[in-house]
């Protein structure tokens, strides 16, 4: 067995069933699930409001589509991490970090997007920030540390 395969081995089931693990993964899935739900609802609202060019621009379509896809991926990674996948845990943390930074930039740039989208992105960013706090907490970091 080489070092790479030893590192990517799944987390033992006993560790995943620890009450702290169950609580952490429940919180992660709830926060990221909220992010996913809000992203999908936003995309649906954009579709319904597509005729109003003041509310829905091409940039809004692109941004909302990217957010919806990334939220789905992040949720899938969280579910797989809860099953013990070290790779999924790492990918979830990376995508959540990148999207949180991107959301902060979107909110900070004046006039780039309608105010309603910036508010929605702020809520998504708060959900992701909460997920990052849980994912980077000492329990989960220790659980997924290379052994």
N, C-alpha and C positions, 0 to 999 in steps of 0.2 A: 504494500500500500504506500503510495507516495504522499508527500506532505499536503498536496492540494486536495486529494480525496479525503484525507483525515480531517481536514479543516471544514470541508463542505458537508460532512456527515450530519444527519439529522440530530436534533436535540433529543435526549432520552424522554420517553413518554412520562416517566415519573416526574421529571422536572416541569413538564408542561401542565401536569395535573396539580401542581402546587397551588394553594389558594392565591398566592401573590401573582402567579403567572396567569391564572384564570381571570383575576380581577384586571390585570394589566391588558390582556388581550381583549376582554370585554370592552374596556374603555377605548382601546385603539379602534376596534371595529365600530363602536358607536360614533366616535368622532369622525373617522374616515367615511363611514356610511352616511353621516350627515352631510359631509362635503360632497359625496357622490350624489345624494338625493338633491341637494341644492343646485348642483351643477346641471343635472338632468332637467330639473324644473326650469332653470334659467334658459337652457337651450329650447325647451318647449315654449316658454314665454317669448323668446326671440322669434321663433317661427310664427307664433300668433300675431306678433307686432311687426312683422317683416315689411308691411306697407308704410310704416312711419319712419321715414329716413332720418328724423331727428333723434329717435330712440335707438334705431337699429342700423348701424353702419356696417360696411364690410369688415372693419376691424373688430367690431363686436361679434360678428359671426365667427371669425377666425379665432379670437380669444376664447369664446365660449366653447367652441369645438375642441380646442386644445385642452381646456380645463376639464371638459367632460371625459375625454379619453384618458387624461392623466389621473382623474379621480377614480375611474374604473380600474386602471392598472394598480393604483395605490391600494385600493380595496382588495383586489386579488392578491397582491403581495402580503397584505396584512393577514388575510385568511390563511395563506400558505405558511406565513411565519408562525401563526398560531398552531399550525400542525408540525412545527419544528424545523422548517427550512431556513437555514442560515443565509442562503443566497437571497431568498425572498425578504428576509428581515433587512439585509443590507440594501437591497433595491428599494424597499419601502422607505427607508430613512433617506436615501439619496433623492428619490423623486419628491418626497414631502419637503425636503430642504430646498430643492431647486424651485419648486412651485411656490413655496412661502416667500422666497426672495423675489421671484417674478411678480408675485402679487404685490409685494411692497413697492416694487418699481412702478407697476401699473397705477397704483394709488398715488404715488408721489409725482408722477409726470402730469403737469397741468394740461387740461384740455384734450388729452389723448383719447379718453373714453367718456361716455355719458356718466353723470353722477350716479344714476341708479346702478350701473354696472360696477362702479367703484365701491359702492356700499355692499353689493353682493360679493364682490371679491374680498372685501374686508372681513365679511362673515366667514367666507371660505378660509381665508388666511388665519383667522382665530381658531377655527377647527383644526387646521393643519398644525398650528403652533402647539395646541393642546396635545395633538397626537405625537408631535416631536418630543414634547416634555415626557410623555409616557414612554415612548420608544427609546429615549436616551436616558431613562431612569436607571438607577444602579441595578435593579432586579433584572430587567430585560437585557441590559448590556452584559451582565454577568452570565445570564442564561445562554446567550449566543456567543460568548467569548470562545475563541479557538482553544481547544483543550489538547 
